Amino acid sequence: MKDIAQRFPENPLLLPKDLKPSSEGLQIISLLNPGVFVFNDKIWLLVRVAEGAAQKEGSVFFPALNATGNVEIVEVPLNDPDLIATDARVISYKGLDYLTTISHLRLLASEDGVHFHEQADFPGIFGHGYLERFGIEDCRVAKLDDTYHLTYTAVSDNGVGVGLQKTTDWQEFEHAGMILPPHNKDCAIFEEKINGKYYCLHRPSSKEIGGNYIWLAESPDGKHWGNHQCIIKTRTGLWDNARVGAGALPIRTTAGWLEIYHGANQEHQYCLGAFLMDINDPSKVLARTVDPIMVPIEPYELSGFFGYVVFTNGHVVEGDKLTVYYGAADEFVCGAHFSITEILSLLR
């Protein structure tokens, strides 16, 4: 299937071998789904770095943060009857789920938006506290006034929820805690207030009833959220029939708020689409793309840690040009250009 993405010829921009592990005993398995922002006249990526423990024959090893905030390696024999290890991403042991990797966020900057380098004087962001014991993932960055709001997936044995941190200088961070409890992720805050309120998109889900849908919430302060409304659902028979979730921050256009979102089918193949919300009332969805605007077609999107995946939660807007940075095959960081006008023309 053809799409409208103009991929960077330099893709992949970042590979696991391009960064160093955070500590001894760990190895970088994947680089995923960067948050994106502009700071000090540079484009910055807040890359999710997924690390795992080196495996040895006869056992499975997986990392987790202990009570002191340090990474410890858990070992379980492969012949343990309480172990279920059929998924490359998740292990079940004694009725509890564990991730095979633990993620943190790493800051990289670029002058040209293509060549990114780690900044030694800007520290990485790691899980903090018992609600982030299995790491933090897939950060979105929204700038409101002079403050950057970081919403990310906080993972622990208590579940998967949305954490919030704030910063003005990327050196000191204010921890606001978990703002949306489990099970929830894919939280993207609008970069301006609407009728005096903050708004965000998010994705609660349930294994028992309902589905993986995109919801809208509002807040008086950007921390306490309510008036939740379901606005985008999966569509039977289409590319997004299994789950949908918000990408990066909604983009203000003359037609309304444009959101790039991800959708997946029953085969766990991820594509990107778009929908449009009313400029004064984002609970009103005006239009949506029928076909995806980006599908995994390149070798680096089809084969990796988890293939057939394109997934974004970060972009830069320059007039009509939308530069999307995305995770490919759950292993590489890539870039692509879009025309906002072209995306709008595909909405129905």
N, C-alpha and C positions, 0 to 999 in steps of 0.2 A: 504493500500500500504506500503510495507516494504521500509525502507531507509537505508543509510549507516552510520548514525550518531551514535556515542557511547555516549549516554547521561550520564551526571554525576548521580550517584546513589543518590547524595545529593539534586538533584533538587526538588523543586525550591530553588535556592540559596538565593533569597531575595523576601520578600513579603511586601505589603504595610504597614503592622503593624510593620515592622522592623525599620522604620524611623519615625521621628517626623515631624509634619507639620511645614511649614516655618513660619507661623504666626497664631495668634488666629483667629478663625472663619473659618478656612480652615480645610479640612480633606484630607488625601492622598487617592486617588482613585486607582491609578495604578503606578507601576514601569515599565519602558519600555526601550528597545532598547539601551543598554549602549554603548558609545564609550569606547575603551580599549587602554591602553598604559602602557609602563614599565617606571618606574621612581624610583630612589633611591632603586634599587634592589627589588622592589615590583611590583605586577600587580595591576593596578588601573582601576576601572570602573567609567565612567562619566555617571551616571544613569539619565535618564529622569524621573522626579517626577511630576506626574500630580495630581493637587489638585483641589478640588471642594468645593463649599459652602454647608453647611448643608441645606437640603430641608425641607420646611414646607408645610403643607397642604394648597392648594388653590393657590400657587404661584410657579414659577420656579425661581431659583437663579443661577447666573453664575458670575464668577470672571473676572476682567480685570484690567490692570494697568492704573492708571489715569495719568494726566500730570506731577505729582510730582514723578512718579515711584513707587507709593504705590498701593497695591491691593485694589480695591473697589468692593463691591458686588452689582450686578444689580438685581433688583427684578421685575418680570413681572407676573401679574395675569394669571392663566391658562386659564381663559375665555376671555382673550384679543384676539380679532379677527385677530390682526396682528401677532400673535405668531404661529409658526410652530415648534413643539417639538416632532417629530416622530423618530428622530435619537438620540441614546444615546451619540453621540459625538459632534453633531452640532445642534445649535438652530438658526432658522431664525426669525428675529423680525423686522418688518417694512421694509422688503426687504433687510436687511443686515444679514450676517451670523456671529454667535458668537460660540466659543467653550464652551462646558459645563464644561471644566476644563482649568486651566492655568498651563503650565509646566515650570519648571526650571531644572537645572542640578546640581547633587550632587556628590561629590567625595568620593569614598570608596576604601580602599586599602586592599591587602591580601598578606600574606607571602607564602601561598600554592596554590593560584589560586582558592580556593573553599570557604573559609570562609572570607567574606568581612566585614569591619567595617568602619563606618564614621570617618573621621579625623577632629577633632575639630579645628586644626590650619590651615586647608585648606578650604577656604570659598566656599559656593555654588555659582553658576553662574546664574544670573537672567536676564530677559529681560531688555533692556535698550533703551529708546527712543521710538518714535511713531511707528517705523517699527517693534517693538517687543512687542507691547501692549498686545497681547494675549499669550505671552510667547515664549520660545525657546525650540526646540525639536530635538531629534535624532541626536546627535553630532557624527561626525567622527573625529578622531585624527590622524594627520600625522606628523611625526617628520622629519624635513628637517634640516640637520646640527644639531645645538643645540636648534632649535626653534620648539615648538609644534604648529601646525596649527589646529585650531578648526573650522570646517565647520558645520553649523547647520541650521535647519529650523527656520526662523524668521517669526512669525505669527502676523498679525494685521488686522484691518478692511481695510487696503490697499491691502491685499493679502498675499500670502505665497511665500517667497523668501529665498535665501541662505545668511546667515551672516558669517563673518569671525572674529575670534579673534586669537591673538598670545600670547604665553608665553614661558618663559624659566624656570620658577621656580614654576608655579602654584599658585603664590601669586599676582603677578602683571600681568595685561593683557592689550594688545594693541588692541583697537577696530578698525577694518579696515572697518566696515560698511557692507552694503549689496553688495555682489560681483556678484550675479546673481538675477535679478529682478523677480517679480511674472510673471507667476506661475511656481515655480521651487523648487526642493528639492533633497534629496538623492545625495548630492555632496561628492565625495571621491577623494582626491588628491593623486596622485602617490608619493611615498616617495623618488623618485630620479628624476632628470631631464633626459630628453631624447633629445639628439641632442641639448642640451643647453636650452631647454624649459621646463616649468612646464606643467603638464597635469592633467586633472581631468575628472571624470565621473559625469554626472548630469542628472536630469530628468525634463525637461520642459513639460508642458502639456496644453491642450486646451479642453474646453468642446464642442467647436463647430466643429473642424476639426482636423484630425490627431489622435494621441493617446498618451498613457502614455508610452513613449519609453526611452531607455537609450542613452544619447548623450555623445560625447567626445569634450573637448575644450582644447585649449593650451594658454599659457600665458608667457610673458617675465619676470614677476615679482611675480607671484602667487596671484595677486590681480585683474589685468585687463585681461579679458578672451575673446578670439575670435576664429575664424576658427572652429565654431561649426559643428559637424558632427553626424548624427544619425547612431548608430552602432548596436543596438539591439532592435527589435520590438516584440510585442506580437505575439503569434502563434495560429491560429484558431484550435480549437479542442483539444488543449493541456492544461496543468495545469496552464500555464501563458498566457491565452488568453485575459485577461482584462487589466492587467497593469504589467509592469516590472520596477525595479529600482535597482540602485547599492547598494551593501551591504557595507562592509568595504573597506579598501584600496586594490588595486590590489597587488597581491603577485608575486614577481619575481621568476620564475622557469627556468630550462634549456629549457623548451619547449616554454616559452613565459610568458606574464603577465596573471596570473590566477585571475579571479574575481568571488567571490561568490555573487550572486544577489538574490533578492526576486521577486517572481511572484505571481499573484493572478488571480483567475478565476471570472466568472460572479457572483458567490455566495460569493465573498469576502473571500475566503479561501486562505491563504498565505502559500507558500512553498519556499524552497531554491533550487537554481540551480547553475550552473557554466558555464562560457565561457572563452575562451582563446584568447588573443590578441598578435599580433606580437611584439617581444621584442624591435625592433627599430622603428616600426610604429604602435602604438596601434589602429589606425583607421582601421587596417586590422584584422577582427575577423576570427580566424583560425578554431575554433570548439566550440561546445556548447553541453551541456547535453540535451538529449531528455526527460528523466524522472528526477524528482527532486531528489536531494541528501538528502533532509530532508523534511518530511511532518508532520503536526500536528497529532500525534497519542496518546500521553500520556494525561491523564485526565487534567493536568495543562496546556496543549496546546489547548485542545478542549473546555474548559469551563473557563470563566473569564469575564473581562469587555467586551471583544469582542473576541469570541471564534474562533477556527480553524485558529490560527495564530502562525507561527514561523517567526521571523523577526530579522535580525542581521545587525549591523553596527560597530562591533568590534571583533577583534581576536588577538591571539598571535601565532607567528610562531616559532617553535623549530625544526629545521631539517625537517623531513617528517611529524611531528605532527602539526596539525592545531587545536588550541583550540578556538572554537567559543563561544562567549557569546551572548545570544539572548533573546529577549522579547517573552514571551509565553502568548497567549490569551490576549494581551494588558494589562497584570496585573502583571506578575511575571518575574523575571530575572533568567535565567537558563544557563547551560553550556553543551557543547558537544565536543567530540574529533572527528577529521577526519584524514585520511591519505591523504596527498596531492597526492601521487602516485596513490591511488585508485580513487580519483576524476579525475585525468588526464586520467585514463584508461577508464572512462565513457564518455569522450568527443567524439563527432562525427562531 
